[in-house]
Amino acid sequence: MKKITLLFAFLLAMTFTSYAQCSSIEGGNYPAGLINMVNDGSIQTIATDNYAAGEYSAISSLIIGNTYTVNGTNTNGIYITIAEIDWNAPAIGGTVLGNGANSVTFTATTTDIIIHWHLDAACGISGTENTLTTIQCTSATCSCTATSAPTAAATPSPVDTAVDVPITIDDTDPSAPVISVGPFSWTDNGEATVYDFNIVGVGTATGVSNPVTINYTWEYNTTYSWSVTSTNCIGTTTSAIYSFTTEEDPSLSIEDFVRNDTISHFYNTNSNDLTFKSSNLAFTNLEIYSILGQQVLNRKLSQTTETINLSNLTDGIYIAKVSIDGKTETIKFVKK
């Protein structure tokens, strides 16, 4: 299972509402019409005689997520600007995907792009020299093997609105403890090739797998909202927003039991019996949760010694919350 450490930072991002420099259209669409990508990794000619004169070329059938390299070869050089295309207004367009002199590599976020050809970064133009222009898929695998776009992630775990989701702290390295919640998992149609895990108001871990454990500075007794964006070579889909609430601080729960009576517990792995003992007060309630935050048992208690058989539970890590005199103690145990 993959663990992802979120080093969230609030970065200033620029949103393009129009093209960057050198997106003016002084020339026409050349060659006329669309160039369809082959996506086999070969170098594909756009034109042998493009001019760096504000001409543009329209390329279709790119595969989302693939990397591509656009080149222009002549004596004087050529300045390339690549952007998402708006077929209704190609001169206004969408987000710039890359720009630079002679050779530009970019990642496709859409199936159709527009490429502007100028002389230099000052958007100079020249209609006196033919330029060989090419495009090539430079991903490790260029073809699209998906049969459909991914469906939205559903049936999340922890379940939506789950409570008492445990926080795991690895103290093997006290200088840098690992604080984890998870694993998070979900279901879909199996067509996604990569996922982005977003915690609302915090940030996004990109390129995660399913399932994934998230290492972050989680707070106890705090509600978090999250979603998953699924992507493959056909498209991108974002799930609904799910939420969960982390457990209360176990150290506080233990402090609640500082009193005259003595509380103890024992789990017998041979009989699968979990036993609680109190020297004074009777227990009132027991709740048991899976490591994913799902409640698997909720039982009223009334004795100072209580034994619960857990043979019906699958092996794994569980969280027991036992109540006595209005106080609650949280205990983690392993059923095996």
C-alpha positions as a Markdown table, in Angstrom:
| # | Residue | x | y | z |
|---|---|---|---|---|
| 1 | Met | 0.0 | 0.0 | 0.0 |
| 2 | Lys | 1.4 | 3.4 | -1.0 |
| 3 | Lys | 1.9 | 6.1 | 1.6 |
| 4 | Ile | 1.9 | 9.6 | 0.5 |
| 5 | Thr | 3.3 | 12.5 | 2.6 |
| 6 | Leu | 1.6 | 15.7 | 1.9 |
| 7 | Leu | 3.9 | 18.7 | 1.9 |
| 8 | Phe | 1.2 | 21.2 | 1.2 |
| 9 | Ala | 2.3 | 24.7 | 0.4 |
| 10 | Phe | 0.2 | 27.6 | -0.7 |
| 11 | Leu | 1.7 | 28.5 | -4.0 |
| 12 | Leu | 0.7 | 31.5 | -6.1 |
| 13 | Ala | -0.6 | 30.1 | -9.4 |
| 14 | Met | -1.3 | 32.2 | -12.4 |
| 15 | Thr | -4.5 | 31.5 | -14.3 |
| 16 | Phe | -4.4 | 32.3 | -18.0 |
| 17 | Thr | -7.6 | 33.7 | -19.4 |
| 18 | Ser | -5.9 | 34.4 | -22.7 |
| 19 | Tyr | -2.7 | 33.2 | -24.4 |
| 20 | Ala | 0.8 | 34.3 | -23.2 |
| 21 | Gln | 2.9 | 36.4 | -25.5 |
| 22 | Cys | 3.1 | 35.4 | -29.2 |
| 23 | Ser | -0.4 | 34.2 | -29.6 |
| 24 | Ser | -1.4 | 36.7 | -32.2 |
| 25 | Ile | -2.7 | 35.4 | -35.5 |
| 26 | Glu | -1.3 | 37.4 | -38.4 |
| 27 | Gly | -1.2 | 34.5 | -40.7 |
| 28 | Gly | -3.7 | 31.7 | -41.4 |
| 29 | Asn | -4.2 | 28.1 | -40.4 |
| 30 | Tyr | -1.3 | 26.2 | -42.0 |
| 31 | Pro | -1.6 | 23.5 | -43.1 |
| 32 | Ala | -5.3 | 24.1 | -43.6 |
| 33 | Gly | -7.6 | 22.0 | -41.4 |
| 34 | Leu | -6.5 | 19.5 | -38.7 |
| 35 | Ile | -3.4 | 17.4 | -38.1 |
| 36 | Asn | -4.4 | 14.1 | -36.4 |
| 37 | Met | -1.9 | 12.7 | -34.0 |
| 38 | Val | -0.8 | 9.1 | -34.7 |
| 39 | Asn | 0.4 | 8.6 | -31.1 |
| 40 | Asp | 2.9 | 5.8 | -32.0 |
| 41 | Gly | 6.0 | 7.7 | -30.8 |
| 42 | Ser | 7.2 | 8.6 | -34.3 |
| 43 | Ile | 8.1 | 12.1 | -35.4 |
| 44 | Gln | 5.1 | 13.5 | -37.3 |
| 45 | Thr | 5.4 | 16.4 | -39.7 |
| 46 | Ile | 3.1 | 19.3 | -39.3 |
| 47 | Ala | 4.4 | 21.2 | -42.3 |
| 48 | Thr | 7.6 | 21.5 | -44.3 |
| 49 | Asp | 7.0 | 25.2 | -45.1 |
| 50 | Asn | 5.5 | 26.9 | -42.0 |
| 51 | Tyr | 6.3 | 30.6 | -41.7 |
| 52 | Ala | 7.2 | 32.3 | -38.5 |
| 53 | Ala | 4.6 | 34.9 | -39.4 |
| 54 | Gly | 1.9 | 34.5 | -36.9 |
| 55 | Glu | 0.6 | 31.4 | -38.6 |
| 56 | Tyr | -1.1 | 28.7 | -36.5 |
| 57 | Ser | -1.5 | 24.9 | -36.8 |
| 58 | Ala | -4.4 | 22.9 | -35.2 |
| 59 | Ile | -3.6 | 19.5 | -33.9 |
| 60 | Ser | -6.2 | 16.9 | -32.9 |
| 61 | Ser | -6.4 | 13.5 | -31.3 |
| 62 | Leu | -3.8 | 14.0 | -28.6 |
| 63 | Ile | -4.0 | 11.7 | -25.6 |
| 64 | Ile | -4.6 | 13.4 | -22.2 |
| 65 | Gly | -1.6 | 12.9 | -19.9 |
| 66 | Asn | 0.9 | 12.2 | -22.7 |
| 67 | Thr | 3.9 | 14.4 | -23.2 |
| 68 | Tyr | 4.6 | 15.8 | -26.6 |
| 69 | Thr | 7.5 | 17.7 | -28.2 |
| 70 | Val | 7.0 | 20.3 | -30.9 |
| 71 | Asn | 10.0 | 21.4 | -33.0 |
| 72 | Gly | 10.7 | 24.0 | -35.7 |
| 73 | Thr | 13.8 | 23.9 | -37.9 |
| 74 | Asn | 15.1 | 26.8 | -40.0 |
| 75 | Thr | 18.0 | 29.2 | -40.2 |
| 76 | Asn | 16.5 | 32.2 | -38.3 |
| 77 | Gly | 14.8 | 30.2 | -35.6 |
| 78 | Ile | 11.1 | 30.1 | -34.6 |
| 79 | Tyr | 9.2 | 30.8 | -31.5 |
| 80 | Ile | 6.5 | 28.3 | -30.5 |
| 81 | Thr | 3.4 | 28.9 | -28.3 |
| 82 | Ile | 1.2 | 25.9 | -27.6 |
| 83 | Ala | -2.3 | 26.3 | -26.0 |
| 84 | Glu | -5.6 | 24.6 | -25.5 |
| 85 | Ile | -7.8 | 25.5 | -28.5 |
| 86 | Asp | -11.2 | 27.1 | -28.5 |
| 87 | Trp | -12.7 | 26.2 | -31.8 |
| 88 | Asn | -15.2 | 29.0 | -31.6 |
| 89 | Ala | -12.5 | 31.6 | -31.0 |
| 90 | Pro | -9.0 | 30.3 | -31.8 |
| 91 | Ala | -7.5 | 33.7 | -31.5 |
| 92 | Ile | -8.7 | 34.0 | -27.8 |
| 93 | Gly | -8.3 | 30.4 | -26.8 |
| 94 | Gly | -7.5 | 28.8 | -23.5 |
| 95 | Thr | -4.6 | 27.9 | -21.2 |
| 96 | Val | -1.1 | 28.0 | -22.5 |
| 97 | Leu | 0.6 | 24.6 | -22.2 |
| 98 | Gly | 4.1 | 25.7 | -23.2 |
| 99 | Asn | 6.2 | 28.2 | -25.2 |
| 100 | Gly | 9.8 | 28.7 | -26.2 |
| 101 | Ala | 12.2 | 28.9 | -29.0 |
| 102 | Asn | 12.7 | 26.0 | -31.6 |
| 103 | Ser | 11.6 | 23.2 | -29.3 |
| 104 | Val | 8.8 | 22.9 | -26.7 |
| 105 | Thr | 7.7 | 19.9 | -24.6 |
| 106 | Phe | 4.3 | 19.9 | -22.9 |
| 107 | Thr | 1.8 | 17.6 | -21.3 |
| 108 | Ala | -1.6 | 17.3 | -23.0 |
| 109 | Thr | -4.5 | 18.4 | -20.9 |
| 110 | Thr | -7.0 | 18.2 | -23.8 |
| 111 | Thr | -7.2 | 16.4 | -27.0 |
| 112 | Asp | -7.0 | 19.4 | -29.3 |
| 113 | Ile | -4.3 | 22.2 | -29.3 |
| 114 | Ile | -3.3 | 25.2 | -31.3 |
| 115 | Ile | 0.3 | 26.0 | -32.1 |
| 116 | His | 1.4 | 29.6 | -32.9 |
| 117 | Trp | 4.5 | 30.2 | -35.0 |
| 118 | His | 6.4 | 33.5 | -34.5 |
| 119 | Leu | 10.0 | 34.6 | -35.1 |
| 120 | Asp | 11.1 | 35.3 | -31.5 |
| 121 | Ala | 9.9 | 35.9 | -27.9 |
| 122 | Ala | 9.2 | 39.5 | -28.9 |
| 123 | Cys | 6.5 | 38.1 | -31.2 |
| 124 | Gly | 8.4 | 39.2 | -34.3 |
| 125 | Ile | 7.2 | 37.8 | -37.6 |
| 126 | Ser | 9.0 | 36.7 | -40.8 |
| 127 | Gly | 7.4 | 35.3 | -43.9 |
| 128 | Thr | 10.6 | 34.7 | -45.8 |
| 129 | Glu | 11.8 | 31.3 | -44.7 |
| 130 | Asn | 10.2 | 27.9 | -44.8 |
| 131 | Thr | 10.2 | 26.0 | -41.5 |
| 132 | Leu | 10.0 | 22.3 | -41.0 |
| 133 | Thr | 7.6 | 21.8 | -38.0 |
| 134 | Thr | 7.0 | 18.5 | -36.3 |
| 135 | Ile | 5.3 | 17.0 | -33.3 |
| 136 | Gln | 6.1 | 13.8 | -31.5 |
| 137 | Cys | 4.7 | 11.9 | -28.6 |
| 138 | Thr | 7.5 | 11.5 | -26.1 |
| 139 | Ser | 5.8 | 9.5 | -23.4 |
| 140 | Ala | 7.1 | 6.0 | -22.5 |
| 141 | Thr | 3.8 | 4.6 | -23.8 |
| 142 | Cys | 2.0 | 6.8 | -26.3 |
| 143 | Ser | -1.1 | 4.7 | -27.2 |
| 144 | Cys | -4.3 | 4.9 | -25.2 |
| 145 | Thr | -5.4 | 1.6 | -23.9 |
| 146 | Ala | -8.5 | 2.8 | -21.9 |
| 147 | Thr | -11.9 | 1.8 | -23.2 |
| 148 | Ser | -13.8 | 4.6 | -21.5 |
| 149 | Ala | -13.2 | 7.6 | -19.3 |
| 150 | Pro | -12.9 | 6.9 | -15.6 |
| 151 | Thr | -16.1 | 7.0 | -13.5 |
| 152 | Ala | -16.2 | 9.1 | -10.3 |
| 153 | Ala | -14.7 | 7.5 | -7.2 |
| 154 | Ala | -17.5 | 6.0 | -5.1 |
| 155 | Thr | -18.1 | 3.9 | -2.0 |
| 156 | Pro | -15.2 | 5.6 | -0.1 |
| 157 | Ser | -13.4 | 4.1 | 2.9 |
| 158 | Pro | -13.5 | 5.5 | 5.5 |
| 159 | Val | -17.2 | 5.7 | 4.8 |
| 160 | Asp | -18.6 | 9.2 | 4.3 |
| 161 | Thr | -19.1 | 11.0 | 7.6 |
| 162 | Ala | -17.1 | 8.3 | 9.4 |
| 163 | Val | -16.2 | 9.2 | 13.0 |
| 164 | Asp | -13.4 | 8.2 | 15.3 |
| 165 | Val | -11.0 | 7.5 | 12.4 |
| 166 | Pro | -7.7 | 6.6 | 14.0 |
| 167 | Ile | -4.5 | 8.5 | 13.6 |
| 168 | Thr | -1.4 | 6.4 | 13.5 |
| 169 | Ile | 1.9 | 7.8 | 14.8 |
| 170 | Asp | 5.1 | 6.0 | 14.1 |
| 171 | Asp | 7.6 | 7.0 | 16.8 |
| 172 | Thr | 10.5 | 4.9 | 15.5 |
| 173 | Asp | 12.1 | 8.2 | 14.5 |
| 174 | Pro | 11.2 | 10.8 | 17.2 |
| 175 | Ser | 12.7 | 13.6 | 15.2 |
| 176 | Ala | 10.3 | 13.1 | 12.4 |
| 177 | Pro | 7.2 | 11.0 | 13.5 |
| 178 | Val | 5.0 | 9.7 | 10.7 |
| 179 | Ile | 1.4 | 10.7 | 11.3 |
| 180 | Ser | -1.0 | 8.7 | 9.0 |
| 181 | Val | -4.6 | 8.3 | 8.3 |
| 182 | Gly | -5.8 | 5.5 | 6.0 |
| 183 | Pro | -5.8 | 3.6 | 4.0 |
| 184 | Phe | -8.2 | 5.6 | 2.0 |
| 185 | Ser | -9.8 | 3.6 | -0.8 |
| 186 | Trp | -12.7 | 3.8 | -3.3 |
| 187 | Thr | -14.3 | 2.0 | -6.2 |
| 188 | Asp | -14.6 | 3.0 | -9.9 |
| 189 | Asn | -14.8 | 1.3 | -13.3 |
| 190 | Gly | -11.0 | 0.5 | -13.2 |
| 191 | Glu | -10.2 | 2.7 | -16.1 |
| 192 | Ala | -8.3 | 5.4 | -14.2 |
| 193 | Thr | -4.5 | 5.4 | -14.6 |
| 194 | Val | -3.7 | 8.0 | -11.9 |
| 195 | Tyr | -5.5 | 9.7 | -9.1 |
| 196 | Asp | -5.2 | 13.1 | -7.4 |
| 197 | Phe | -6.2 | 13.1 | -3.7 |
| 198 | Asn | -7.6 | 16.4 | -2.6 |
| 199 | Ile | -8.2 | 17.5 | 1.0 |
| 200 | Val | -10.5 | 20.5 | 0.9 |
| 201 | Gly | -8.8 | 23.7 | 2.1 |
| 202 | Val | -5.5 | 22.0 | 2.5 |
| 203 | Gly | -4.1 | 20.8 | -0.8 |
| 204 | Thr | -3.7 | 17.9 | -3.2 |
| 205 | Ala | -1.4 | 14.9 | -3.4 |
| 206 | Thr | -1.0 | 14.1 | -7.1 |
| 207 | Gly | -0.3 | 10.8 | -8.7 |
| 208 | Val | -1.5 | 8.6 | -5.9 |
| 209 | Ser | -2.7 | 5.0 | -6.1 |
| 210 | Asn | -5.8 | 3.2 | -4.7 |
| 211 | Pro | -5.7 | 2.5 | -1.8 |
| 212 | Val | -3.4 | 5.2 | -0.3 |
| 213 | Thr | -2.4 | 6.1 | 3.2 |
| 214 | Ile | -1.9 | 9.9 | 3.7 |
| 215 | Asn | 0.8 | 11.2 | 6.0 |
| 216 | Tyr | 0.0 | 14.7 | 7.2 |
| 217 | Thr | -0.2 | 16.7 | 10.4 |
| 218 | Trp | -3.7 | 15.5 | 11.2 |
| 219 | Glu | -5.5 | 17.0 | 14.2 |
| 220 | Tyr | -7.5 | 14.9 | 16.7 |
| 221 | Asn | -11.3 | 15.2 | 16.8 |
| 222 | Thr | -11.3 | 17.2 | 13.5 |
| 223 | Thr | -13.5 | 16.8 | 10.5 |
| 224 | Tyr | -11.8 | 16.7 | 7.1 |
| 225 | Ser | -13.4 | 16.7 | 3.6 |
| 226 | Trp | -11.8 | 15.0 | 0.6 |
| 227 | Ser | -12.3 | 14.1 | -3.0 |
| 228 | Val | -10.6 | 12.1 | -5.7 |
| 229 | Thr | -9.9 | 13.2 | -9.3 |
| 230 | Ser | -9.5 | 10.2 | -11.6 |
| 231 | Thr | -7.7 | 10.6 | -14.9 |
| 232 | Asn | -6.9 | 8.4 | -17.9 |
| 233 | Cys | -6.0 | 9.1 | -21.5 |
| 234 | Ile | -9.7 | 9.7 | -22.4 |
| 235 | Gly | -10.7 | 12.1 | -19.7 |
| 236 | Thr | -10.9 | 13.3 | -16.1 |
| 237 | Thr | -13.6 | 12.9 | -13.5 |
| 238 | Thr | -13.8 | 14.3 | -9.9 |
| 239 | Ser | -15.8 | 12.5 | -7.2 |
| 240 | Ala | -18.3 | 13.9 | -4.8 |
| 241 | Ile | -16.8 | 15.4 | -1.6 |
| 242 | Tyr | -16.6 | 13.0 | 1.3 |
| 243 | Ser | -15.8 | 13.7 | 5.0 |
| 244 | Phe | -14.5 | 11.9 | 8.1 |
| 245 | Thr | -13.8 | 12.9 | 11.7 |
| 246 | Thr | -10.6 | 11.8 | 13.4 |
| 247 | Glu | -10.5 | 10.2 | 16.8 |
| 248 | Glu | -10.2 | 12.0 | 20.0 |
| 249 | Asp | -6.7 | 12.4 | 21.5 |
| 250 | Pro | -6.1 | 9.0 | 23.2 |
| 251 | Ser | -3.9 | 10.6 | 25.8 |
| 252 | Leu | -6.8 | 12.8 | 26.9 |
| 253 | Ser | -9.0 | 9.7 | 27.2 |
| 254 | Ile | -6.5 | 7.9 | 29.4 |
| 255 | Glu | -6.3 | 11.0 | 31.6 |
| 256 | Asp | -10.0 | 10.8 | 32.1 |
| 257 | Phe | -9.5 | 7.5 | 34.0 |
| 258 | Val | -7.2 | 8.9 | 36.6 |
| 259 | Arg | -9.4 | 8.1 | 39.6 |
| 260 | Asn | -9.5 | 5.7 | 42.6 |
| 261 | Asp | -10.6 | 2.7 | 40.6 |
| 262 | Thr | -8.2 | 0.8 | 38.3 |
| 263 | Ile | -9.1 | -0.1 | 34.7 |
| 264 | Ser | -7.5 | -2.9 | 32.8 |
| 265 | His | -8.1 | -4.9 | 29.6 |
| 266 | Phe | -6.9 | -8.1 | 28.0 |
| 267 | Tyr | -7.3 | -9.6 | 24.6 |
| 268 | Asn | -7.0 | -13.4 | 24.4 |
| 269 | Thr | -5.9 | -14.3 | 20.9 |
| 270 | Asn | -6.7 | -18.0 | 21.4 |
| 271 | Ser | -10.4 | -17.5 | 22.4 |
| 272 | Asn | -10.9 | -14.1 | 20.6 |
| 273 | Asp | -12.2 | -12.7 | 23.9 |
| 274 | Leu | -11.7 | -9.0 | 24.8 |
| 275 | Thr | -12.0 | -8.5 | 28.6 |
| 276 | Phe | -12.3 | -5.2 | 30.6 |
| 277 | Lys | -12.0 | -5.0 | 34.3 |
| 278 | Ser | -12.8 | -2.2 | 36.7 |
| 279 | Ser | -11.9 | -2.2 | 40.4 |
| 280 | Asn | -14.8 | 0.0 | 41.3 |
| 281 | Leu | -17.3 | 1.3 | 38.7 |
| 282 | Ala | -19.4 | -0.7 | 36.2 |
| 283 | Phe | -18.8 | -0.2 | 32.5 |
| 284 | Thr | -21.7 | 1.3 | 30.5 |
| 285 | Asn | -20.9 | 0.9 | 26.8 |
| 286 | Leu | -18.5 | -0.5 | 24.3 |
| 287 | Glu | -17.9 | 0.5 | 20.7 |
| 288 | Ile | -15.5 | -1.1 | 18.3 |
| 289 | Tyr | -14.3 | 0.4 | 15.1 |
| 290 | Ser | -12.2 | -1.0 | 12.2 |
| 291 | Ile | -9.0 | 0.8 | 11.3 |
| 292 | Leu | -11.0 | 2.4 | 8.4 |
| 293 | Gly | -13.4 | 4.1 | 10.9 |
| 294 | Gln | -16.3 | 1.7 | 10.4 |
| 295 | Gln | -18.2 | 0.8 | 13.5 |
| 296 | Val | -18.4 | -3.0 | 13.8 |
| 297 | Leu | -19.8 | -3.4 | 17.4 |
| 298 | Asn | -21.9 | -1.2 | 19.8 |
| 299 | Arg | -23.0 | -2.9 | 23.0 |
| 300 | Lys | -24.4 | -1.8 | 26.3 |
| 301 | Leu | -22.5 | -2.9 | 29.4 |
| 302 | Ser | -23.4 | -3.1 | 33.1 |
| 303 | Gln | -20.7 | -5.0 | 35.0 |
| 304 | Thr | -17.3 | -4.2 | 36.5 |
| 305 | Thr | -15.9 | -7.1 | 34.4 |
| 306 | Glu | -17.1 | -7.5 | 30.8 |
| 307 | Thr | -15.9 | -10.1 | 28.3 |
| 308 | Ile | -16.8 | -9.8 | 24.6 |
| 309 | Asn | -16.2 | -12.5 | 22.1 |
| 310 | Leu | -14.9 | -11.2 | 18.7 |
| 311 | Ser | -14.8 | -14.4 | 16.7 |
| 312 | Asn | -17.1 | -12.9 | 14.1 |
| 313 | Leu | -14.6 | -10.1 | 13.3 |
| 314 | Thr | -12.0 | -10.5 | 10.5 |
| 315 | Asp | -8.4 | -10.3 | 11.5 |
| 316 | Gly | -6.9 | -6.8 | 11.6 |
| 317 | Ile | -6.5 | -3.7 | 13.7 |
| 318 | Tyr | -9.4 | -2.4 | 15.7 |
| 319 | Ile | -10.1 | 0.5 | 18.0 |
| 320 | Ala | -12.2 | -0.2 | 21.2 |
| 321 | Lys | -13.9 | 2.7 | 23.0 |
| 322 | Val | -15.1 | 1.6 | 26.4 |
| 323 | Ser | -17.2 | 4.0 | 28.6 |
| 324 | Ile | -17.5 | 4.2 | 32.4 |
| 325 | Asp | -18.9 | 6.9 | 34.6 |
| 326 | Gly | -19.3 | 9.2 | 31.7 |
| 327 | Lys | -15.7 | 8.8 | 30.7 |
| 328 | Thr | -14.3 | 7.0 | 27.6 |
| 329 | Glu | -11.0 | 5.2 | 27.1 |
| 330 | Thr | -9.7 | 4.3 | 23.7 |
| 331 | Ile | -7.7 | 1.1 | 23.2 |
| 332 | Lys | -6.1 | -0.2 | 20.0 |
| 333 | Phe | -5.8 | -4.0 | 19.6 |
| 334 | Val | -5.0 | -6.5 | 16.9 |
| 335 | Lys | -7.3 | -9.5 | 16.3 |
| 336 | Lys | -5.5 | -12.4 | 14.7 |
